[in-house]
Amino acid sequence: MATFLKKTGRMLRYVKKILVKVSFDAALFKKELQKAIRLLVDDEVKKLKKWCYRKFGGQYDQVLEECFVLPSQQSFLQQNPGTHQ
């Protein structure tokens, strides 16, 4: 179990480094963030979300909102365009 936790912690650190490096381009940032969310476990996604809003909140608010919406909220938003959280 400890090995798993170390590996997952490494993945989160790696993802953060990648996001910083691609933060110059909104489309690339969004693509890498979506990939990271798929790869990480739930607890890490929560940590990543907090970190992203602190680090990139002013720059990429729209991207962060789109990427961190729960699947059930995504379905609702797709069925009801123009509705905000």
Summary of the structure (lengths in Angstrom):
residues: 85
radius of gyration: 13.8
end to end distance: 36.8
largest distance: 44.8
contacts: 205
relative contact order: 0.12
helix: 78%
strand: 0%
